[in-house]
Amino acid sequence: MDKNAGKTELAIWLAAFIDADGMVGIHKQPNNGNGQLCPRIVISTACEKTRDFLGDAFAALEIGHYITHRRGQKAGWMDTWVIVIAGMKRCKKTIETLLPYFVTKEEEARLVLQFIEERLSYPMRRGYTPGQLAIVERIKDTKLNRNFSSYAGPTKVKLVQ
């Protein structure tokens, strides 16, 4: 039996979770007073069973991640767990693994991957090029305008009024 047989199924599940309840993007984090741009993939869940499944799936695909627990801040708010994949190499591996299965977050994933590849091929201490900053702006625009784009998928659906 192929040792990767179940990994494709896990990749599909993870891409679906990220499409529905996740975020693929660039996070600006403080670094000595300057902002450092860091690729991040994040999924939040209030379900312990889902948290365990996601943690096991990322581990099975050998994708480094961490999970933080956030207590509900107000009465009636549920506790949540946040699964985070951060950094150039981890996000690159994750996106390359999941990209064939993304639907909603496909464009953001492609742009983040492009940003990562440009950063890894450029001396890090030199700051960000105008092209790299333009990719970050395209990611923001994609997120803002996602619901305004037309989907021309495999089948067209006629809306009935």
Backbone torsions as a table, in degrees:
resi	resn	phi	psi	omega
1	MET	NA	142.1	179.8
2	ASP	-66.9	128.6	-178.4
3	LYS	-68.5	-15.9	179.0
4	ASN	-97.5	6.3	-175.0
5	ALA	-55.8	-46.7	-178.7
6	GLY	-82.3	-13.5	-177.0
7	LYS	-71.0	-33.9	177.3
8	THR	-64.0	-43.3	178.5
9	GLU	-61.6	-43.3	177.9
10	LEU	-62.8	-41.4	179.2
11	ALA	-61.9	-40.3	178.2
12	ILE	-63.5	-45.2	178.4
13	TRP	-60.3	-46.6	-178.4
14	LEU	-63.5	-42.7	177.7
15	ALA	-60.9	-40.3	179.0
16	ALA	-65.4	-42.1	177.3
17	PHE	-61.5	-44.8	-179.6
18	ILE	-66.2	-41.8	176.4
19	ASP	-55.9	-42.5	-174.1
20	ALA	-84.3	-49.1	-171.0
21	ASP	-124.9	17.8	-174.3
22	GLY	-119.8	-176.3	-179.9
23	MET	-141.8	134.1	172.7
24	VAL	-121.9	121.7	-177.8
25	GLY	-174.1	-165.3	179.3
26	ILE	-116.6	126.5	-178.8
27	HIS	-105.1	131.6	176.5
28	LYS	-92.7	116.1	-179.8
29	GLN	-116.3	143.5	-178.8
30	PRO	-67.8	142.8	178.2
31	ASN	-148.5	99.1	-178.9
32	ASN	56.3	39.9	178.4
33	GLY	87.0	-15.8	178.0
34	ASN	-102.8	153.3	176.9
35	GLY	-85.4	129.1	175.8
36	GLN	-107.9	132.0	-178.2
37	LEU	-90.1	124.0	-175.1
38	CYS	-129.0	123.5	175.4
39	PRO	-63.1	141.9	-179.9
40	ARG	-145.9	145.6	170.9
41	ILE	-126.4	127.4	-173.7
42	VAL	-134.2	138.2	171.8
43	ILE	-130.8	132.9	175.8
44	SER	-112.4	143.1	177.2
45	THR	-150.1	148.9	175.1
46	ALA	-101.6	2.4	-175.4
47	CYS	-105.5	121.7	-180.0
48	GLU	-64.4	-36.4	179.8
49	LYS	-63.8	-42.4	177.3
50	THR	-65.3	-43.2	177.4
51	ARG	-55.7	-46.5	-179.5
52	ASP	-64.7	-42.1	178.8
53	PHE	-61.4	-47.5	-178.8
54	LEU	-62.9	-44.0	177.8
55	GLY	-60.2	-44.5	178.8
56	ASP	-65.7	-39.3	-179.2
57	ALA	-65.6	-46.1	177.8
58	PHE	-62.9	-39.6	178.6
59	ALA	-63.6	-42.5	-179.7
60	ALA	-63.2	-32.9	178.2
61	LEU	-87.8	4.2	178.8
62	GLU	57.7	44.2	177.5
63	ILE	-107.7	118.5	179.8
64	GLY	-65.9	135.3	-178.3
65	HIS	-155.9	167.5	170.5
66	TYR	-139.3	156.0	-176.6
67	ILE	-123.4	128.6	176.1
68	THR	-116.3	149.9	179.9
69	HIS	-105.3	129.0	177.3
70	ARG	-119.8	121.7	178.7
71	ARG	-75.9	145.4	175.2
72	GLY	-58.6	131.6	-173.5
73	GLN	-84.0	-18.9	-179.6
74	LYS	-129.7	161.9	178.3
75	ALA	-57.8	132.0	179.6
76	GLY	89.7	-12.3	177.9
77	TRP	-80.5	138.6	-179.7
78	MET	-82.4	152.1	169.9
79	ASP	-68.6	149.2	176.7
80	THR	-131.2	159.4	173.7
81	TRP	-120.0	138.2	-178.8
82	VAL	-118.5	121.0	178.7
83	ILE	-99.1	124.7	-174.2
84	VAL	-126.2	133.7	168.5
85	ILE	-117.4	119.7	-175.2
86	ALA	-132.3	149.0	176.6
87	GLY	108.0	158.5	-175.5
88	MET	-61.1	-54.7	-173.0
89	LYS	-70.8	-41.6	179.1
90	ARG	-65.2	-44.4	179.8
91	CYS	-67.8	-36.7	177.7
92	LYS	-60.0	-48.8	-179.7
93	LYS	-62.3	-43.1	-179.0
94	THR	-63.2	-49.0	-178.0
95	ILE	-64.8	-43.1	178.8
96	GLU	-61.3	-34.1	179.6
97	THR	-73.5	-39.4	-172.0
98	LEU	-97.6	-15.3	-173.9
99	LEU	-52.2	-41.1	-179.6
100	PRO	-63.1	-14.6	-173.1
101	TYR	-111.7	-5.6	177.0
102	PHE	-70.4	146.9	172.3
103	VAL	-121.3	-69.4	-175.9
104	THR	-66.7	-42.9	-174.2
105	LYS	-97.6	14.2	-175.6
106	GLU	-60.0	-47.5	-177.0
107	GLU	-65.1	-43.4	177.4
108	GLU	-60.4	-42.1	-179.5
109	ALA	-62.4	-42.5	178.5
110	ARG	-63.0	-41.1	179.9
111	LEU	-68.5	-41.8	177.6
112	VAL	-62.9	-42.3	177.4
113	LEU	-61.2	-41.4	177.4
114	GLN	-62.5	-42.9	177.8
115	PHE	-59.8	-46.8	-178.9
116	ILE	-60.5	-48.0	-178.1
117	GLU	-61.8	-39.0	177.4
118	GLU	-67.6	-41.4	-179.7
119	ARG	-65.6	-41.0	-178.5
120	LEU	-70.2	-21.8	179.4
121	SER	-95.6	3.4	-175.6
122	TYR	-122.4	140.7	178.1
123	PRO	-57.2	122.7	-173.4
124	MET	-61.8	-35.2	-174.2
125	ARG	-76.7	-0.6	-176.4
126	ARG	-90.7	4.7	-177.9
127	GLY	82.1	-170.9	-176.4
128	TYR	-99.6	138.1	177.4
129	THR	-78.4	160.2	175.0
130	PRO	-57.8	-34.6	178.0
131	GLY	-65.3	-40.0	178.8
132	GLN	-67.5	-40.8	177.8
133	LEU	-67.3	-32.4	176.6
134	ALA	-66.3	-36.5	176.8
135	ILE	-62.6	-42.7	178.7
136	VAL	-60.1	-42.3	178.5
137	GLU	-65.4	-37.6	177.9
138	ARG	-65.6	-35.2	176.4
139	ILE	-63.1	-45.5	178.6
140	LYS	-59.8	-46.4	179.5
141	ASP	-62.0	-40.3	179.4
142	THR	-61.5	-43.5	179.0
143	LYS	-63.7	-42.8	-178.1
144	LEU	-69.1	-33.5	-173.1
145	ASN	-106.7	10.0	-176.6
146	ARG	-55.4	-44.6	-175.2
147	ASN	-78.4	-3.9	179.7
148	PHE	-102.8	-3.0	178.6
149	SER	-85.1	155.9	179.4
150	SER	-93.6	136.2	179.0
151	TYR	-96.1	120.1	178.4
152	ALA	-115.8	60.5	-176.0
153	GLY	-71.9	-163.3	-173.7
154	PRO	-62.3	-29.1	178.2
155	THR	-133.5	149.4	177.5
156	LYS	-101.6	137.5	-178.5
157	VAL	-108.6	131.1	177.7
158	LYS	-94.2	124.8	179.2
159	LEU	-81.5	134.6	179.9
160	VAL	-103.5	131.7	-179.7
161	GLN	-100.9	NA	NA
